């Protein structure tokens, strides 16, 4: 088993609210947008507004690309199950959560590789401020016959206050022996040396923090050509600093 990793590439995206009413449409739209790898299918972007599970089945040669975004003021449990059932399938699953106040956000990801010759990539980054509680539980399961599978999972978090809590638990459950799989998680704080350097170049303290946070979330949203969404994310980050949560 190898432990290489890779970051997913994105494309233009649509903003879709994640709610009881919108979720069935998301499933239908995501199904329509699955394509043969490399054909340029558009990812689905889900703006989380409430708790609701999502389940996807990705067959041979199909591609699924979904990004979840949780903005401040939202508490939700987001269970996501992906069943990969055919060779040549590709899954890119990404997530961003910006939590403040007493927000409680939990992602529970189950990535099931039932067939070999498939690839899955997961990247979830979170910022926790105030008294927020954020959890990431992710499991990759590779079946015995799913040889030549590649599966990668990353979860990174920055804690912005002493009261915020982060719980992260990525897991691998592998029954095949010819695979490339890895998982990893980090929890830390904003780098003071980076901020000192920016301040020495004339950047104000609050703006330096904003730039650090934008840099942190960039790997999740860099491929999204969606000005409305990226502006909302930047404004949410600025609100974390402006409300003296950081």
N, C-alpha and C positions, 0 to 999 in steps of 0.2 A: 504493500500500500504506500503510495507516494503522498506527499503533503504539500504539493504546489497549490497556489491559489491564483485567482484571476478576478478582475473587476468587470462587471457588465457594462455594455455600452448602451446608451439610450437614444431616443429619437424624439420627434415632435410628439407632444402629449396633449390630451384633453383633460380639463378639470371636471371631476365628477364627485358629487357629495356621496359620502358613505352613510346611508340611512336605510331604514326598513323599506322605504318606497323605492330607493334608487338601486338597491343591491341586486334584484333580479335582472334589471336592465344591464348592470355591470357584467353579470355573468353571460348574458346573451351577447353583449358587445365584445367582451373578451373572446368568446368562442368564435365570433365572426372574424376577429382580427388575428387569430392564430394562423400562421403561415409556415411554409417551408423555410428552414433556416436560411438567412441571407437574402430573403425576398423583400425586406424593408417594412415589415409589419409595424404598426404604431403601438406603443405601450399604453396601457390603461393607467390613469392616475386616479387614486381614490382619496378624497378628502374625508377623513373619518369624522363622523358626527355622533355616532352611537354604537353600541355593542351589537355585533352580528357576525356569525360565522361565514366564511367563504370556503367553497369546495370546488376544486378544479381537477379535471381528468385530461391529461395531455397525451395524445396518441403518437404513433410513429410519424416522425418527420415534422411534427407540429412545434410551434414556438409560443410560449406564454411569457409576457413581460408586464409586470404589475408593480406600481410604486404606491405605497400607503403613506399618507401625510397626516399627522395629528398636530393641531395647533393648540396654543395655550387656551385653557378654559374647558377642555374636553376631557372627560373621564370615560374610558371604554375598555372593554375586553375584546380583542380581535383574534379569534382562532382561525387559522388558515391551514387547510389541508390540500396538498397537491399530490395526486397520484399519477406517476409517469408510467405509462403502460406499453410504450413501444420504442424501438430503437430510433436513434436520430432525433429524439425530442430535446428541446432546449428550454430551460426555465430560468428567467431572471426575476428574482423577487427582491424588492428593495423597500425600505421603510425609514421614515423620519418622524421623530416625536419630540415636540417642544413643550415641556410641561412646567406649570407654575402653580402657585397657590396650593390648594389641596387636591390637585389633579391626581388621578390614579389611572395609569395606562398599562395594560398588559398585552403583549403579543405572545401567542402560542402557535408556533409553526411546526407542522409535520410535513416533511418532504419525503415521500415514499417512492423509491426507485424500484419498481417491479420488473423493469426490463433493462437490459444492458445497452451499452452504446449510447447513453444519454448524458446530458450535462445539466446540472443545476447550480446556480450561483445565488447566494443570499448576502445582502448587506443592509444592516439596520443600525442607524446612528441616532443617539438621543441626547438632549440637553434637559437636565432636571434642576429646577430652582424652587424657591419657597419651601413648602412642606410636601412637595410632590413625591409620589411613589411610582416608580417605573419598573416593570419586569419584562424580561425577554426569556422565553422558554422555547428553545428550538431543537428539533430532533431530525436528523437525517437517518433514514433506514434504507439500507441497500440489501435487497433480497439475494439469496444464494445464487440464483441464475442470472443476476444482473451484472455480469462481467463487463469490463471496459467502461464502467461508470465513472464519471467525474462529478464530484459534489463538494461545494465549498460554502462555508457559512461563517460570517463575521458579525459581531455585535460590539459597537463602541459607544461609550457613554462619557459625558462630562457632567460632574456634579457641581452646581453653581452656588450652593448654600450648605451650611452645616446641617440643616434640618431635612434636606432632600435625601431620598433613599433610592438606590438602584439595586435590583437583583437580576443577575444574568446567568443563564445556564444553557449553553450550547452543548449538544450531545451527538455522538455518532454511534450507530448500531449497524455494524457491517457483517454480513454473512458471506460475502464473496471475497476472493483473494486477489483478483486482478483489477484493482480500482485505484483512482486518485481522489482522495478525500481529505479535507482539513476543516477544522473549526477553531474559533478563537474569540475571546472576549476581553475587553478592557474597560476599566472604570477609573477616571482620573479627574484632574482639575485643569483649568486654564493655565498655560505655561507662563510663569512670571517673567522668565528671561526673554521670551518673545515679546511680551508686552513692554518690558523695559527698553528693548531695542527700538520698538516703534515709538515710544515716548521720547527717546533720545533723538528721533528724527522729526519731532514736532507734532506727532499724532496725539490728540487728547486721550486721556485714560479711557473714557467710555467708548470712543470710536475704536480704540485699539481692541477692546473686548469684543465689540461687534465684529470687527474684521477676523478675530480669532474664531469666533463662532461660525461665521460664514465659511471660513476655510474648512472647518470641521465638518459641516454638512454638505460641502460641495461634492464629494464623491457620490453622494446619493442622488443629487439633483442636477449634476453637471450636464447630463445628456438630455435634459428636458427643455425643449424650446417652447416654453410657456411663460410669457411675461407676467400674466396675471398671478399665476401660482408663485413664481419666484419672488415677485414683489410682496405678496402676502407673507411669505416665509421671512424675507428680510425685515418687514415691519414687525413681525412677531418676535424676532430676535432682538430688535431694538426695544421692544416693549419690555423684555426681560431685564435689560440694562436700565431703561428709563424708570421702571417701577422700583428700582433699588433692590431687586431680588438678587443681584450679583454683587 
